[in-house]
Amino acid sequence: MKSPKKVVVVEVEFQGALRKEIGELKADMKYQIGTEKAETEAQISLKENEIRMKEESISLYKDEKKMLKEKRKKLNEKEQDLSQIR
């Protein structure tokens, strides 16, 4: 299994690649007509949705990481309290 930090880096890089593709598609739209333009708009929409999903995934990962960090801190505090009682 990959380390979570590497996964986030890969996701961010993938988002950058998608944004670049979107830019290229938008540039191509200048020279398209009718159906081609509609297909390109659909591709752009799909890529933008994929970026949003990746952003949500990264956000969830960061939130979970923060929660686990806080939980570990509380457990360490509890361990110290218990060791003082003994």
Secondary structure in CASP SS format (residue, H / E / C, confidence):
PFRMAT SS
TARGET T0000
AUTHOR 0000-0000-0000
METHOD secondary structure of the structure
MODEL  1
M C 1.00
K C 1.00
S C 1.00
P H 1.00
K H 1.00
K H 1.00
V H 1.00
V H 1.00
V H 1.00
V H 1.00
E H 1.00
V H 1.00
E H 1.00
F H 1.00
Q H 1.00
G H 1.00
A H 1.00
L H 1.00
R H 1.00
K H 1.00
E H 1.00
I H 1.00
G H 1.00
E H 1.00
L H 1.00
K H 1.00
A H 1.00
D H 1.00
M H 1.00
K C 1.00
Y C 1.00
Q C 1.00
I C 1.00
G H 1.00
T H 1.00
E H 1.00
K H 1.00
A H 1.00
E H 1.00
T H 1.00
E H 1.00
A H 1.00
Q H 1.00
I H 1.00
S H 1.00
L H 1.00
K H 1.00
E H 1.00
N H 1.00
E H 1.00
I H 1.00
R H 1.00
M H 1.00
K H 1.00
E H 1.00
E H 1.00
S H 1.00
I H 1.00
S H 1.00
L H 1.00
Y H 1.00
K H 1.00
D H 1.00
E H 1.00
K H 1.00
K H 1.00
M H 1.00
L H 1.00
K H 1.00
E H 1.00
K H 1.00
R H 1.00
K H 1.00
K H 1.00
L H 1.00
N H 1.00
E H 1.00
K H 1.00
E H 1.00
Q H 1.00
D H 1.00
L H 1.00
S H 1.00
Q H 1.00
I H 1.00
R C 1.00
END
